[in-house]
Structure formats: structure tokens, C-alpha cells
Amino acid sequence: MSLLRLQIYPQGPRSHSRVISWLARALLLPIGLVCAYCFAAVVGAAIPSGPAKTAEMAPSHQVRLVAGPIHYDFLLPLDAATRAQFQFLEASGLPVDHPNAHWLVIGWGARGFYTTTDYQELTAATLLNAAIGDRSVLRAEVLGPLNTLPDLRSFNFDEAEYAAFLAAIADSFDRPEDGPVQGLNLPGFTPGDRFYTAKGRFHLLRTCNTWVSRMIRASGRRFGLWTPLPYSVSLSHWLFAGPG
């Protein structure tokens, strides 16, 4: 189990603009198309989707967002509700029931792109598959106690919202009809993480960051309609989630 580890990406922090520019060059995309996509990502993030809450119930669960170069993961507290919902991952070797397990990191993405541990090793074919359509995976990792938590964007859910939120994430796993869920035979970013087959296909209109917003809206909370890029999630959080 990883302890005191929140830097979960292999290349260290990169600015979103640098990564987007690099992807555009690798795919030989016209700069105008890239600019239009980025502008649409702002507009989509600002369009509200989901019911507006008329009354705030007492929050009982706090979920945080962990930012990577072009990607957000959820940081979930491994409380009783989270342990119960993700008990099925124990069979794959992910120790959600370990007494020293305090946090669960989980995210969704394109199989070819997300599972590449060194961005310098990405090929044009992998990037093209991610752009036009690739199978999806989920990445999960259990963390131990954290002495301090950095200032991360967060969401405060009440009991009903949190239950719906967890159920939506759990339903993102492509679980076999018979037998336990098993991790994919792929190297992870850390010694303790696992990749799993997920539902749905990844493409430019349905990215790892739109999955984040879908999970938030599944809780019954309002969030941006389309959030394909990290700054889309950040903008929607600022507009609809309020102070965390």
C-alpha cells in the first residue's frame, strides 16, 4: 500500500497548455481546431447540468480532486460506505479493507493513453486511438494515512448524494457476470495501483474529465454539461461546487 503519496503521475507536473500543445503537434491537428476545442471546453463547463439544489443538507462526506497533467482523479475517504461499495476490489489484491487504508484514488481513461507510464513513449497510433475511440480503463490505488493534505478542490456530499456518487463509480467497472473482478496485467504508476476494464469508450468528446463530471452529476449535484479538459473541471467546480 502506498503511504503519504499523492504525486501519482510518472512524469511529474506539467502545465495543461504544454501537454495540449504537445498532443496537438503529435496528432498534426490544425491550430484552429485545437483552439475551437479548447473554447468549447470552456463553454461546456459553464453550462449547468443537473438539478439546482434548493436546500443544503448536512454534508457528511468530503471527496477531493487530485490533478495530473491532463487528468483529474477522485480521492475518496475509505470510510464504511466507501469500503462497502468497493469491497469487490479486494479479490484483485487492492486492500480496501486493510486497517491502515485511509484513501482510495480512482480515475477513468483511455486504455492506451492512460496505461502508458512514460508520456515520452506515447506513439501517434496511441494518441489517434484515444482521439477517435479507445477502450477505457479505471485506475485505483489505496493510500495509507496522510499526515497533511494539500489544498485540493473538494465536494461535500450528504449521505444520499454520496451513496449515489459511489454507486455510479462502481458501475463504471466492467464487471464479469460470474467470478470476481480482476486487475489487468499492466504496469501501474506505483507499486500498489491496479488497472481495470471499464465501461464505455474514450474519445475526444468523452474524456477522463467528462467522466469526472458525470460521476458528480450522478450524485444529484449540478455541474458543467461538458468538461473534456482539466480546466473545464476546475471552472465547473468554481461555478457550481462553491468553496470546498
Disulfide bonds with the S-S distance in Angstrom:
none
